[in-house]
Amino acid sequence: MMTTQVLRTGEAGITYDVDGPLPTTDGRPPLFMIGQPMEATGFRTLASHFPDRTVVTYDPRGLGRSTRQDGRTDHVPMVQARDVHAVIGALGVGPVEMFASSGGAVTALALVAAYPDDVTTLVAHEPPVIPVLPDAEAAERARAGVRDAYEAKGFGAGMAAFIAMTSWRGEYTEDYFAQPPADPAQFGLPAGDDGSRDDPLLSDRSWAVSGYHPDVAALSAAPTRVVIAVGEESRDVFTGRTSVALAALLGQQPVVFPSHHGGFAGGDSPYAGKPEAFARTLRDVLG
């Protein structure tokens, strides 16, 4: 049965779910799945393919069910890493195995660098870390374009710009910047503007995530087995390129997973992947 707990740190109330017994009955560590800005619900389909494992998921501070009292609105990897470290401590069963995707993979990289005894194996799936790219300056310009479209015209325009950025293949050349603004209607997005500007994906609130520079020396020195993962369909686009570049800095080749950036998502997602095949690959990597 799944149980839900709230860990209060003074700065935040971190809500996390534990699906399975603690201590585990199979002697293996709990499997912690994290994302950002994805919340715990985004991992329900993937977790369902691990009925033999105790799976832990959580909502990052300020997102979903997790509250924050720190007076901030930005999302910073080291802050989130401290929260995850606190949750792992609250579990009281020692280090965990971890699957982390997107911004959650950035949090996980910061976690392993700062708290190397927290995780035995980390599978970091497509961390969007701009500084590792050879065209980092152009990627920052493309990221700013998403923010600017969102600020000017709202969610639909911002999300259309985000899709255009993250689906562009190869480096961000002048051909990319010469394109006309992405049309929300092309992606079935609303053209109206509800006036909100607090979306963690489209505003600059998560720029510390995409601007994070992984501590390669600390990651290499940690006892944690760090595996960089990339989707078979996304190798040449933004998050695939960051994964390949980071893997090279760590002296490894990325492990190729089925599908795309959201390859573990089920049919209830508008961006469904191949969750069953994805889970098989994750099980093999962890095994």
Backbone as CSV, one residue per row, in Angstrom:
resi,resn,N_x,N_y,N_z,CA_x,CA_y,CA_z,C_x,C_y,C_z
1,MET,0.830,-1.196,0.000,0.000,0.000,0.000,0.868,1.251,0.000
2,MET,0.365,2.281,-0.673,1.095,3.542,-0.709,0.763,4.370,0.521
3,THR,1.811,4.933,1.124,1.626,5.862,2.237,2.218,7.203,1.836
4,THR,1.630,8.273,2.338,2.079,9.626,2.031,2.520,10.309,3.309
5,GLN,3.684,10.938,3.232,4.244,11.637,4.383,4.581,13.071,3.985
6,VAL,4.639,13.948,4.962,5.088,15.317,4.746,6.266,15.568,5.674
7,LEU,7.410,15.899,5.088,8.615,16.209,5.846,8.751,17.727,5.938
8,ARG,8.720,18.264,7.147,8.799,19.713,7.340,10.235,20.077,7.722
9,THR,10.832,20.947,6.908,12.233,21.286,7.083,12.443,22.669,7.676
10,GLY,11.379,23.419,7.884,11.506,24.807,8.308,11.386,25.757,7.132
11,GLU,11.927,25.334,5.984,11.806,26.128,4.761,10.717,25.618,3.850
12,ALA,10.321,24.353,4.035,9.374,23.736,3.112,8.677,22.560,3.775
13,GLY,7.551,22.188,3.184,6.865,20.965,3.554,6.920,20.027,2.367
14,ILE,7.788,19.025,2.420,8.041,18.147,1.283,7.158,16.910,1.387
15,THR,6.272,16.751,0.423,5.359,15.608,0.406,5.960,14.486,-0.437
16,TYR,6.009,13.285,0.147,6.547,12.144,-0.586,5.683,10.913,-0.346
17,ASP,5.734,10.002,-1.312,4.938,8.774,-1.268,5.868,7.568,-1.218
18,VAL,5.492,6.595,-0.440,6.238,5.340,-0.371,5.279,4.214,-0.740
19,ASP,5.580,3.538,-1.834,4.742,2.440,-2.313,5.494,1.132,-2.076
20,GLY,5.172,0.471,-0.962,5.860,-0.761,-0.607,6.409,-0.677,0.798
21,PRO,6.938,-1.794,1.295,7.387,-1.836,2.690,8.745,-1.187,2.899
22,LEU,8.937,-0.657,4.093,10.229,-0.176,4.591,10.433,-0.751,5.981
23,PRO,11.552,-1.427,6.232,12.598,-1.792,5.271,12.040,-2.681,4.153
24,THR,12.732,-2.729,3.037,12.264,-3.526,1.915,12.356,-5.008,2.253
25,THR,11.527,-5.786,1.606,11.505,-7.225,1.886,12.496,-8.009,1.041
26,ASP,13.005,-7.389,-0.042,13.922,-8.107,-0.923,15.378,-7.784,-0.648
27,GLY,15.623,-6.922,0.342,16.993,-6.570,0.677,17.609,-5.516,-0.222
28,ARG,16.891,-5.089,-1.253,17.408,-4.053,-2.143,17.016,-2.681,-1.608
29,PRO,17.752,-1.656,-1.976,17.369,-0.310,-1.540,16.033,0.098,-2.147
30,PRO,15.346,1.054,-1.548,14.174,1.622,-2.212,14.602,2.243,-3.541
31,LEU,13.664,2.285,-4.481,13.903,2.920,-5.771,13.205,4.280,-5.751
32,PHE,13.991,5.345,-5.728,13.482,6.718,-5.639,13.402,7.268,-7.062
33,MET,12.234,7.764,-7.462,12.041,8.353,-8.783,11.752,9.837,-8.616
34,ILE,12.545,10.688,-9.275,12.337,12.127,-9.117,12.361,12.836,-10.466
35,GLY,11.582,13.919,-10.543,11.568,14.787,-11.707,11.518,16.231,-11.257
36,GLN,11.491,17.142,-12.222,11.316,18.571,-11.954,11.162,19.265,-13.301
37,PRO,10.066,19.961,-13.566,8.983,20.258,-12.635,7.966,19.130,-12.455
38,MET,8.234,17.969,-13.024,7.309,16.846,-12.846,7.167,16.477,-11.371
39,GLU,5.937,16.189,-10.998,5.638,15.784,-9.627,5.544,14.261,-9.538
40,ALA,5.214,13.765,-8.372,5.162,12.319,-8.144,4.210,11.612,-9.098
41,THR,3.099,12.254,-9.433,2.097,11.603,-10.290,2.660,11.221,-11.649
42,GLY,3.679,11.943,-12.109,4.241,11.643,-13.416,4.954,10.309,-13.491
43,PHE,5.234,9.697,-12.334,5.950,8.420,-12.304,5.046,7.236,-11.990
44,ARG,3.747,7.473,-11.908,2.840,6.385,-11.524,2.896,5.219,-12.508
45,THR,2.909,5.529,-13.800,2.946,4.445,-14.783,4.246,3.670,-14.683
46,LEU,5.367,4.367,-14.626,6.654,3.684,-14.525,6.729,2.858,-13.246
47,ALA,6.285,3.406,-12.131,6.328,2.685,-10.857,5.495,1.411,-10.904
48,SER,4.414,1.447,-11.680,3.547,0.262,-11.747,4.256,-0.934,-12.371
49,HIS,5.343,-0.686,-13.097,6.108,-1.780,-13.705,7.176,-2.323,-12.754
50,PHE,7.186,-1.821,-11.512,8.116,-2.314,-10.494,7.334,-2.757,-9.250
51,PRO,6.380,-3.694,-9.420,5.570,-4.107,-8.276,6.361,-4.844,-7.212
52,ASP,7.553,-5.324,-7.576,8.400,-6.054,-6.637,9.333,-5.149,-5.859
53,ARG,9.315,-3.854,-6.170,10.224,-2.919,-5.526,9.434,-1.915,-4.680
54,THR,10.069,-1.429,-3.613,9.525,-0.296,-2.872,9.942,0.970,-3.611
55,VAL,8.948,1.719,-4.083,9.198,2.910,-4.904,8.838,4.157,-4.106
56,VAL,9.730,5.127,-4.126,9.512,6.407,-3.456,9.444,7.499,-4.518
57,THR,8.440,8.361,-4.411,8.325,9.516,-5.291,8.043,10.741,-4.438
58,TYR,8.259,11.937,-5.019,8.014,13.139,-4.222,7.655,14.313,-5.128
59,ASP,7.110,15.357,-4.515,6.850,16.615,-5.208,7.920,17.613,-4.786
60,PRO,8.649,18.201,-5.745,9.669,19.200,-5.375,9.048,20.396,-4.657
61,ARG,9.837,21.055,-3.845,9.303,22.182,-3.057,8.663,23.234,-3.960
62,GLY,7.487,23.670,-3.534,6.761,24.680,-4.282,5.971,24.145,-5.452
63,LEU,5.991,22.821,-5.669,5.274,22.209,-6.779,4.342,21.124,-6.241
64,GLY,3.185,20.977,-6.876,2.247,19.953,-6.445,1.833,20.132,-5.004
65,ARG,2.018,19.095,-4.205,1.584,19.108,-2.807,2.632,19.670,-1.862
66,SER,3.850,19.906,-2.371,4.924,20.398,-1.505,4.895,21.921,-1.431
67,THR,4.915,22.428,-0.237,4.840,23.867,-0.009,6.231,24.427,0.266
68,ARG,6.340,25.742,0.240,7.607,26.369,0.603,7.329,27.615,1.429
69,GLN,8.196,27.838,2.406,8.106,28.997,3.289,9.427,29.773,3.285
70,ASP,10.180,29.663,2.198,11.491,30.309,2.125,11.432,31.662,1.435
71,GLY,10.228,32.082,1.014,10.078,33.378,0.384,10.597,33.460,-1.042
72,ARG,10.886,32.325,-1.644,11.453,32.301,-2.992,10.481,31.650,-3.969
73,THR,10.703,31.911,-5.248,9.894,31.279,-6.297,10.758,30.523,-7.298
74,ASP,12.088,30.623,-7.165,12.959,29.954,-8.117,13.211,28.515,-7.699
75,HIS,13.692,27.729,-8.646,13.972,26.309,-8.405,15.468,26.096,-8.605
76,VAL,16.147,25.754,-7.514,17.610,25.682,-7.497,18.028,24.242,-7.192
77,PRO,18.854,23.638,-8.036,19.227,22.234,-7.834,19.769,21.912,-6.452
78,MET,20.651,22.737,-5.892,21.215,22.420,-4.578,20.168,22.468,-3.480
79,VAL,19.201,23.390,-3.602,18.111,23.451,-2.624,17.268,22.186,-2.715
80,GLN,16.944,21.794,-3.933,16.151,20.579,-4.109,16.940,19.349,-3.674
81,ALA,18.245,19.363,-3.907,19.077,18.240,-3.464,19.040,18.095,-1.944
82,ARG,19.049,19.219,-1.230,18.953,19.148,0.233,17.620,18.547,0.655
83,ASP,16.569,18.884,-0.067,15.254,18.316,0.258,15.245,16.802,0.044
84,VAL,15.794,16.365,-1.078,15.829,14.923,-1.358,16.707,14.217,-0.336
85,HIS,17.822,14.824,0.021,18.696,14.269,1.066,17.920,14.101,2.370
86,ALA,17.100,15.095,2.701,16.315,15.016,3.939,15.282,13.903,3.864
87,VAL,14.663,13.722,2.708,13.684,12.636,2.552,14.377,11.282,2.685
88,ILE,15.532,11.129,2.055,16.269,9.859,2.159,16.612,9.575,3.621
89,GLY,17.000,10.616,4.356,17.269,10.434,5.783,16.028,10.035,6.548
90,ALA,14.884,10.630,6.173,13.632,10.311,6.868,13.184,8.882,6.601
91,LEU,13.559,8.324,5.458,13.188,6.933,5.170,13.856,5.981,6.160
92,GLY,15.047,6.336,6.606,15.717,5.588,7.663,16.220,4.220,7.283
93,VAL,16.466,4.004,5.983,16.896,2.667,5.556,18.206,2.712,4.780
94,GLY,18.921,3.817,4.843,20.195,3.905,4.143,20.050,4.427,2.735
95,PRO,21.086,4.228,1.912,21.075,4.780,0.557,20.003,4.139,-0.325
96,VAL,19.655,4.855,-1.396,18.608,4.417,-2.314,19.202,4.217,-3.701
97,GLU,18.469,3.517,-4.545,18.701,3.576,-5.982,17.818,4.693,-6.510
98,MET,18.235,5.340,-7.607,17.480,6.508,-8.065,17.373,6.530,-9.580
99,PHE,16.141,6.750,-10.034,15.898,7.113,-11.423,15.433,8.555,-11.418
100,ALA,16.134,9.400,-12.152,15.823,10.823,-12.148,15.761,11.318,-13.580
101,SER,14.729,12.087,-13.895,14.532,12.521,-15.266,14.431,14.031,-15.362
102,SER,14.945,14.573,-16.456,14.842,15.993,-16.779,15.425,16.845,-15.649
103,GLY,14.664,17.834,-15.159,15.171,18.650,-14.059,15.452,17.836,-12.810
104,GLY,14.738,16.729,-12.636,15.018,15.836,-11.511,16.393,15.199,-11.625
105,ALA,16.836,14.954,-12.868,18.186,14.415,-13.058,19.232,15.442,-12.660
106,VAL,18.931,16.722,-12.856,19.853,17.774,-12.424,19.921,17.801,-10.898
107,THR,18.755,17.734,-10.246,18.732,17.639,-8.786,19.556,16.450,-8.307
108,ALA,19.405,15.316,-8.983,20.110,14.095,-8.579,21.616,14.239,-8.741
109,LEU,22.061,14.922,-9.795,23.492,15.150,-9.975,24.042,16.025,-8.846
110,ALA,23.256,17.045,-8.470,23.668,17.892,-7.342,23.666,17.099,-6.043
111,LEU,22.709,16.189,-5.891,22.615,15.355,-4.692,23.848,14.462,-4.550
112,VAL,24.209,13.777,-5.617,25.350,12.859,-5.556,26.641,13.630,-5.306
113,ALA,26.766,14.818,-5.919,27.972,15.614,-5.704,28.103,16.061,-4.252
114,ALA,26.973,16.394,-3.620,27.009,16.918,-2.254,26.883,15.836,-1.194
115,TYR,26.123,14.788,-1.501,25.840,13.729,-0.519,26.107,12.372,-1.184
116,PRO,27.360,12.035,-1.434,27.681,10.863,-2.247,27.284,9.530,-1.634
117,ASP,26.957,9.507,-0.357,26.576,8.244,0.264,25.067,8.007,0.250
118,ASP,24.318,8.905,-0.381,22.859,8.783,-0.395,22.337,7.822,-1.455
119,VAL,23.115,7.611,-2.516,22.609,6.882,-3.686,23.629,5.838,-4.109
120,THR,23.162,4.609,-4.310,24.062,3.551,-4.775,24.213,3.595,-6.292
121,THR,23.094,3.682,-6.996,23.100,3.816,-8.454,22.157,4.936,-8.837
122,LEU,22.636,5.855,-9.676,21.808,6.922,-10.219,21.702,6.744,-11.724
123,VAL,20.471,6.651,-12.207,20.210,6.697,-13.643,19.653,8.084,-13.932
124,ALA,20.490,8.929,-14.533,20.126,10.320,-14.806,19.670,10.422,-16.262
125,HIS,18.368,10.559,-16.441,17.758,10.513,-17.766,17.575,11.933,-18.317
126,GLU,18.369,12.262,-19.312,18.267,13.518,-20.069,18.245,14.776,-19.194
127,PRO,19.296,14.998,-18.406,19.385,16.247,-17.640,19.630,17.430,-18.586
128,PRO,18.821,18.481,-18.537,18.941,19.598,-19.486,19.967,20.638,-19.034
129,VAL,21.240,20.272,-18.999,22.275,21.145,-18.450,23.003,21.868,-19.593
130,ILE,22.641,23.097,-19.825,23.162,23.871,-20.945,24.682,24.030,-20.924
131,PRO,25.339,24.272,-19.760,26.778,24.555,-19.785,27.645,23.478,-20.416
132,VAL,27.179,22.237,-20.523,28.018,21.181,-21.098,27.996,21.191,-22.623
133,LEU,27.106,21.972,-23.244,26.960,21.969,-24.693,28.058,22.804,-25.359
134,PRO,28.497,22.399,-26.537,29.458,23.228,-27.271,28.842,24.547,-27.729
135,ASP,27.528,24.575,-27.916,26.817,25.796,-28.315,26.020,26.361,-27.135
136,ALA,26.639,26.355,-25.955,25.934,26.773,-24.739,25.383,28.192,-24.845
137,GLU,26.161,29.100,-25.412,25.704,30.487,-25.510,24.467,30.596,-26.387
138,ALA,24.448,29.881,-27.496,23.272,29.891,-28.366,22.085,29.220,-27.680
139,ALA,22.342,28.165,-26.918,21.255,27.489,-26.197,20.647,28.415,-25.152
140,GLU,21.475,29.218,-24.496,20.955,30.194,-23.540,20.086,31.231,-24.254
141,ARG,20.488,31.619,-25.433,19.694,32.562,-26.230,18.351,31.938,-26.611
142,ALA,18.368,30.662,-26.990,17.119,29.974,-27.327,16.223,29.871,-26.099
143,ARG,16.813,29.569,-24.950,16.040,29.506,-23.704,15.404,30.859,-23.397
144,ALA,16.156,31.936,-23.583,15.613,33.270,-23.342,14.452,33.569,-24.277
145,GLY,14.512,33.038,-25.488,13.419,33.236,-26.429,12.121,32.609,-25.955
146,VAL,12.218,31.468,-25.301,11.034,30.825,-24.724,10.450,31.720,-23.639
147,ARG,11.299,32.195,-22.735,10.846,33.072,-21.661,10.200,34.333,-22.221
148,ASP,10.825,34.904,-23.248,10.309,36.151,-23.816,8.946,35.943,-24.459
149,ALA,8.766,34.809,-25.159,7.472,34.519,-25.777,6.397,34.339,-24.711
150,TYR,6.752,33.677,-23.637,5.818,33.469,-22.524,5.459,34.789,-21.859
151,GLU,6.446,35.620,-21.603,6.191,36.910,-20.974,5.314,37.799,-21.849
152,ALA,5.525,37.726,-23.155,4.802,38.605,-24.072,3.365,38.163,-24.310
153,LYS,3.153,36.840,-24.462,1.840,36.388,-24.932,1.221,35.261,-24.108
154,GLY,1.892,34.785,-23.069,1.284,33.793,-22.204,1.622,32.360,-22.540
155,PHE,0.861,31.444,-21.939,1.188,30.021,-21.951,1.306,29.435,-23.348
156,GLY,0.301,29.647,-24.204,0.308,29.008,-25.516,1.532,29.377,-26.326
157,ALA,1.849,30.669,-26.367,3.016,31.124,-27.122,4.307,30.604,-26.491
158,GLY,4.359,30.611,-25.155,5.548,30.123,-24.472,5.774,28.644,-24.696
159,MET,4.702,27.851,-24.592,4.855,26.412,-24.782,5.189,26.076,-26.227
160,ALA,4.622,26.808,-27.174,4.973,26.583,-28.579,6.453,26.862,-28.806
161,ALA,6.965,27.940,-28.206,8.380,28.252,-28.327,9.237,27.178,-27.650
162,PHE,8.758,26.660,-26.509,9.486,25.603,-25.803,9.555,24.335,-26.653
163,ILE,8.450,23.962,-27.281,8.441,22.769,-28.131,9.382,22.961,-29.314
164,ALA,9.358,24.167,-29.898,10.249,24.433,-31.023,11.706,24.325,-30.596
165,MET,12.022,24.830,-29.411,13.401,24.769,-28.915,13.835,23.335,-28.643
166,THR,12.996,22.594,-27.959,13.403,21.261,-27.513,13.290,20.203,-28.607
167,SER,12.669,20.530,-29.732,12.579,19.572,-30.840,13.556,19.905,-31.973
168,TRP,14.285,21.012,-31.829,15.271,21.385,-32.842,16.426,20.391,-32.829
169,ARG,16.807,19.901,-33.986,17.875,18.902,-34.068,19.216,19.568,-34.360
170,GLY,20.184,19.235,-33.529,21.516,19.783,-33.700,21.701,21.090,-32.962
171,GLU,22.825,21.743,-33.235,23.147,22.979,-32.544,22.199,24.104,-32.959
172,TYR,22.089,25.104,-32.075,21.228,26.247,-32.357,21.995,27.228,-33.243
173,THR,21.741,27.118,-34.529,22.391,27.956,-35.521,21.516,29.171,-35.810
174,GLU,21.998,30.039,-36.696,21.198,31.201,-37.090,19.926,30.774,-37.805
175,ASP,19.919,29.582,-38.396,18.686,29.085,-39.021,17.590,28.928,-37.972
176,TYR,17.981,28.486,-36.783,16.982,28.358,-35.707,16.409,29.718,-35.349
177,PHE,17.260,30.696,-35.153,16.799,32.006,-34.698,16.093,32.793,-35.801
178,ALA,16.293,32.400,-37.053,15.638,33.089,-38.164,14.205,32.610,-38.383
179,GLN,13.790,31.566,-37.688,12.426,31.058,-37.850,11.392,32.069,-37.354
180,PRO,10.196,32.061,-37.934,9.126,32.878,-37.374,8.704,32.321,-36.020
181,PRO,8.066,33.123,-35.177,7.622,32.622,-33.875,6.750,31.374,-34.028
182,ALA,6.954,30.423,-33.148,6.164,29.188,-33.190,4.690,29.501,-32.971
183,ASP,3.835,28.843,-33.752,2.394,29.080,-33.701,1.753,28.107,-32.717
184,PRO,1.105,28.596,-31.657,0.468,27.677,-30.700,-0.531,26.732,-31.357
185,ALA,-1.256,27.209,-32.364,-2.271,26.375,-33.008,-1.649,25.150,-33.665
186,GLN,-0.411,25.261,-34.105,0.281,24.138,-34.741,0.405,22.952,-33.796
187,PHE,0.430,23.236,-32.501,0.587,22.189,-31.486,-0.698,21.964,-30.687
188,GLY,-1.800,22.530,-31.153,-3.063,22.384,-30.443,-3.105,23.116,-29.121
189,LEU,-2.350,24.202,-29.026,-2.273,24.972,-27.791,-3.184,26.188,-27.851
190,PRO,-3.660,26.655,-26.704,-4.539,27.824,-26.695,-3.790,29.083,-27.104
191,ALA,-4.466,29.933,-27.856,-3.862,31.192,-28.283,-4.110,32.304,-27.276
192,GLY,-5.100,32.110,-26.397,-5.442,33.132,-25.412,-4.398,33.250,-24.325
193,ASP,-4.508,34.303,-23.534,-3.564,34.587,-22.461,-4.338,34.745,-21.158
194,ASP,-4.086,33.853,-20.197,-4.801,33.928,-18.915,-4.130,34.886,-17.930
195,GLY,-3.022,35.490,-18.339,-2.368,36.486,-17.499,-1.342,35.954,-16.529
196,SER,-1.274,34.646,-16.327,-0.312,34.092,-15.374,1.077,34.039,-16.001
197,ARG,2.100,34.205,-15.167,3.482,34.164,-15.648,4.369,33.390,-14.677
198,ASP,3.797,32.389,-14.012,4.547,31.665,-12.986,4.853,30.222,-13.362
199,ASP,4.699,29.850,-14.635,4.960,28.474,-15.041,6.444,28.152,-14.840
200,PRO,6.771,27.083,-14.107,8.184,26.789,-13.817,8.977,26.374,-15.042
201,LEU,8.290,25.919,-16.080,8.975,25.461,-17.281,9.237,26.598,-18.259
202,LEU,8.332,27.566,-18.315,8.378,28.597,-19.349,8.936,29.925,-18.863
203,SER,8.859,30.175,-17.577,9.425,31.400,-17.019,10.919,31.190,-16.776
204,ASP,11.551,32.166,-16.132,12.965,31.987,-15.793,13.150,31.420,-14.385
205,ARG,12.075,30.911,-13.779,12.179,30.396,-12.418,13.038,29.133,-12.322
206,SER,13.181,28.418,-13.417,13.984,27.189,-13.405,15.289,27.338,-14.173
207,TRP,15.715,28.573,-14.414,16.963,28.762,-15.149,18.160,28.222,-14.376
208,ALA,18.075,28.178,-13.062,19.173,27.591,-12.293,19.303,26.099,-12.577
209,VAL,18.208,25.468,-13.004,18.233,24.039,-13.348,18.981,23.850,-14.668
210,SER,18.510,24.518,-15.725,19.149,24.356,-17.029,20.533,25.009,-17.074
211,GLY,20.794,25.930,-16.143,22.105,26.568,-16.082,23.088,25.868,-15.163
212,TYR,22.690,24.744,-14.588,23.550,24.035,-13.637,24.758,23.427,-14.345
213,HIS,25.932,23.609,-13.739,27.157,23.014,-14.275,27.529,21.825,-13.398
214,PRO,27.360,20.602,-13.892,27.652,19.426,-13.067,29.096,19.417,-12.578
215,ASP,29.261,18.997,-11.339,30.588,18.890,-10.740,31.164,17.526,-11.141
216,VAL,31.830,17.519,-12.274,32.319,16.252,-12.837,33.313,15.581,-11.896
217,ALA,34.168,16.356,-11.242,35.164,15.773,-10.328,34.475,15.078,-9.159
218,ALA,33.465,15.745,-8.578,32.762,15.152,-7.441,31.973,13.917,-7.861
219,LEU,31.354,13.971,-9.036,30.587,12.820,-9.521,31.511,11.634,-9.795
220,SER,32.677,11.913,-10.337,33.628,10.837,-10.635,34.216,10.231,-9.373
221,ALA,34.344,11.046,-8.327,34.926,10.565,-7.074,33.911,9.859,-6.187
222,ALA,32.637,10.077,-6.420,31.601,9.504,-5.554,31.545,7.985,-5.695
223,PRO,31.158,7.287,-4.618,30.984,5.830,-4.721,29.754,5.449,-5.533
224,THR,28.898,6.414,-5.822,27.683,6.173,-6.597,28.021,5.762,-8.027
225,ARG,27.339,4.750,-8.516,27.414,4.408,-9.941,26.470,5.355,-10.684
226,VAL,27.038,6.240,-11.490,26.253,7.234,-12.216,26.123,6.792,-13.670
227,VAL,24.871,6.631,-14.115,24.576,6.226,-15.484,23.802,7.355,-16.153
228,ILE,24.324,7.880,-17.252,23.617,8.896,-18.013,22.785,8.194,-19.086
229,ALA,21.507,8.558,-19.165,20.582,7.892,-20.081,20.034,8.891,-21.092
230,VAL,19.776,8.398,-22.303,19.223,9.238,-23.372,18.174,8.438,-24.127
231,GLY,17.123,9.113,-24.580,16.081,8.452,-25.350,16.515,8.193,-26.781
232,GLU,16.087,7.063,-27.331,16.486,6.714,-28.699,15.961,7.725,-29.720
233,GLU,14.856,8.402,-29.394,14.271,9.367,-30.323,14.768,10.789,-30.079
234,SER,15.491,11.018,-29.024,15.845,12.393,-28.659,17.342,12.654,-28.622
235,ARG,18.122,11.760,-29.143,19.571,11.886,-29.045,20.089,13.179,-29.687
236,ASP,19.444,13.641,-30.758,19.953,14.791,-31.503,19.287,16.108,-31.114
237,VAL,18.320,16.069,-30.179,17.664,17.307,-29.764,18.253,17.764,-28.421
238,PHE,17.727,18.850,-27.901,18.348,19.554,-26.778,18.742,18.643,-25.619
239,THR,17.774,17.950,-24.999,18.112,17.153,-23.818,18.903,15.907,-24.164
240,GLY,18.781,15.430,-25.393,19.626,14.326,-25.815,21.066,14.779,-25.971
241,ARG,21.248,15.971,-26.527,22.605,16.489,-26.722,23.276,16.790,-25.388
242,THR,22.525,17.321,-24.421,23.139,17.564,-23.111,23.549,16.247,-22.462
243,SER,22.743,15.208,-22.659,23.064,13.898,-22.074,24.341,13.320,-22.681
244,VAL,24.447,13.387,-24.010,25.636,12.870,-24.688,26.872,13.640,-24.247
245,ALA,26.747,14.966,-24.153,27.894,15.791,-23.758,28.313,15.515,-22.322
246,LEU,27.346,15.375,-21.423,27.678,15.097,-20.029,28.301,13.715,-19.878
247,ALA,27.753,12.741,-20.584,28.333,11.398,-20.521,29.796,11.426,-20.954
248,ALA,30.090,12.192,-22.004,31.474,12.277,-22.479,32.379,12.882,-21.406
249,LEU,31.901,13.890,-20.697,32.700,14.494,-19.627,32.974,13.493,-18.507
250,LEU,32.048,12.554,-18.327,32.210,11.531,-17.293,32.941,10.292,-17.818
251,GLY,33.363,10.345,-19.077,34.117,9.236,-19.651,33.277,8.022,-19.968
252,GLN,32.030,8.252,-20.332,31.149,7.128,-20.638,30.297,7.435,-21.863
253,GLN,29.649,6.393,-22.362,28.632,6.541,-23.394,27.267,6.502,-22.715
254,PRO,26.320,7.330,-23.137,25.004,7.252,-22.504,24.300,5.945,-22.850
255,VAL,23.525,5.446,-21.897,22.708,4.262,-22.147,21.443,4.703,-22.869
256,VAL,21.129,4.045,-23.970,19.975,4.428,-24.778,18.729,3.737,-24.246
257,PHE,17.720,4.541,-23.935,16.429,4.052,-23.462,15.390,4.174,-24.576
258,PRO,14.329,3.375,-24.519,13.282,3.500,-25.536,12.619,4.869,-25.512
259,SER,12.141,5.283,-26.664,11.272,6.439,-26.813,12.007,7.764,-26.651
260,HIS,11.338,8.750,-26.044,11.808,10.128,-26.050,12.011,10.640,-24.630
261,HIS,12.021,11.970,-24.482,12.295,12.585,-23.184,11.314,12.129,-22.110
262,GLY,10.082,11.915,-22.494,9.079,11.402,-21.564,8.744,9.956,-21.841
263,GLY,9.752,9.174,-22.181,9.522,7.811,-22.644,8.884,6.881,-21.647
264,PHE,8.884,7.247,-20.364,8.284,6.394,-19.340,6.813,6.733,-19.102
265,ALA,6.295,7.749,-19.791,4.911,8.189,-19.568,3.929,7.229,-20.225
266,GLY,2.778,7.060,-19.568,1.751,6.161,-20.067,0.752,6.853,-20.976
267,GLY,-0.293,6.121,-21.329,-1.298,6.632,-22.255,-2.119,7.772,-21.714
268,ASP,-2.068,7.999,-20.397,-2.796,9.122,-19.822,-2.052,10.433,-20.016
269,SER,-0.855,10.368,-20.576,-0.061,11.563,-20.820,-0.254,12.023,-22.259
270,PRO,-0.294,13.331,-22.512,-0.383,13.803,-23.892,0.892,13.530,-24.682
271,TYR,1.930,13.125,-23.977,3.234,12.878,-24.594,3.680,11.465,-24.250
272,ALA,2.806,10.505,-24.542,3.029,9.124,-24.118,4.266,8.532,-24.772
273,GLY,4.941,7.683,-23.995,6.126,7.016,-24.501,5.911,5.526,-24.639
274,LYS,6.920,4.751,-24.245,6.855,3.291,-24.280,7.212,2.781,-22.884
275,PRO,6.292,2.959,-21.930,6.658,2.713,-20.527,7.071,1.281,-20.221
276,GLU,6.454,0.305,-20.860,6.804,-1.083,-20.558,8.237,-1.381,-20.990
277,ALA,8.581,-0.968,-22.221,9.944,-1.188,-22.704,10.937,-0.341,-21.914
278,PHE,10.524,0.874,-21.567,11.380,1.753,-20.774,11.692,1.109,-19.425
279,ALA,10.663,0.554,-18.784,10.857,-0.083,-17.487,11.780,-1.287,-17.582
280,ARG,11.671,-2.043,-18.657,12.563,-3.206,-18.833,14.007,-2.758,-18.918
281,THR,14.247,-1.680,-19.660,15.615,-1.180,-19.778,16.125,-0.668,-18.439
282,LEU,15.269,0.048,-17.714,15.674,0.554,-16.393,15.971,-0.601,-15.453
283,ARG,15.157,-1.636,-15.491,15.399,-2.798,-14.630,16.754,-3.444,-14.969
284,ASP,17.051,-3.541,-16.276,18.329,-4.134,-16.681,19.500,-3.281,-16.188
285,VAL,19.383,-1.962,-16.319,20.463,-1.079,-15.914,20.678,-1.150,-14.406
286,LEU,19.585,-1.153,-13.654,19.699,-1.226,-12.202,20.214,-2.592,-11.762
287,GLY,19.859,-3.621,-12.545,20.223,-4.987,-12.160,21.711,-5.264,-12.278
